[in-house]
Amino acid sequence: MDQIRVGVVGAGGNTRLHHIPKLKAQADVEIVSVCNRSRESSEKVAQAFGIPTVYEDWRELVAAPDTNAIVIGTWPYLHCAVTLAALDAGKHVMTEARMAMNAREARLMLERARQSPRLITQVVPSPFTLRVDRTVQETIAEGYLGEIYAIELRGGGSTFANLDGPFHWRHDRDRSGFNILNMGIWYEALIRWVGEASRVLALTRVLVKMRRDEGGVMRVVHVPDHVEVVADMACGALARAAAIPP
């Protein structure tokens, strides 16, 4: 493959800020198409980044012969459907985190990816610790820390539980699924150092029960804005993690 021809499904803030410009900076990558939530928003993105083709339906973009790779920047509610369609079309996939709406979708995506070993299927990795991962891994492997008995992770600093904040897509279970705060992305970073958890217990709470959406309508919030997690790690350590209001 001399040229990677990319179609973008969902051009949200992170996709416009990171994925599109960084892909365009690669000599062997060409972004040829985009499909956002509306024709108008798709055309704005296409004009801003010089993308030649706009699609109104993501299915048409995925099926079109002008691409061999699909980048998914939608909310989680479409990650599974677009991933499966892209793999069925014989195309590589990179999907924005969070991976899926729930564990069932994630396992389905993994199974389909394993059935397509010649295609790359990737979830955007947690970036928080990439610059220090190798150093931490080497420090642990060399025994500098000794035996690890306990791990504490605090995912504070989030504005998710801002009492006066608007109803965000992350508060909407129909769009975000069972993803809660940033616990998943921090867990991904943690397993690079000490491996996976063997048992997990979590307690959650919705502190702000109603929020006003972009149309001014008060919406009920079902996604927790406070979570406490205790986990047995495969390495033998006991991990505590919390994501709380700032």
VENRAQUI-V453830 format. One record per backbone hydrogen bond with DSSP energy under -1.0 kcal/mol. CO is the residue of the C=O (numbers start at 0). NH is the residue of the N-H. If there is no record, write none. Layout:
co: <CO;CO>
nh: <NH;NH>
This chain:
co: <3;4;4;5;5;6;7;8;11;12;13;13;14;17;18;19;20;22;25;27;29;31;32;33;34;37;38;39;40;41;42;43;44;45;52;56;57;58;59;67;68;69;70;71;74;75;77;78;79;80;81;82;83;84;85;86;91;92;93;94;100;101;102;103;104;105;106;107;108;109;110;112;115;119;121;128;128;131;132;133;134;135;136;137;138;139;142;148;150;152;158;161;167;168;171;171;172;174;175;179;181;182;183;184;185;186;189;189;190;195;198;200;202;204;204;208;210;211;212;216;218;225;226;227;228;229;230;231;231;232;236;237;238;239;240;241;242>
nh: <29;67;68;31;32;70;34;72;15;16;17;18;19;21;22;23;24;25;28;3;5;52;7;54;9;41;42;43;44;45;46;47;48;50;33;60;61;62;63;91;6;93;8;95;77;78;81;82;83;84;85;86;87;88;90;89;69;121;71;123;177;105;106;107;108;109;110;111;112;113;114;115;118;92;94;131;132;135;136;137;138;139;140;141;143;142;145;237;239;241;161;164;170;171;174;175;176;76;178;182;185;186;187;188;189;190;192;193;194;233;231;229;227;224;225;220;218;166;215;212;210;204;242;202;240;200;238;197;198;235;232;150;230;152;228;154;226>
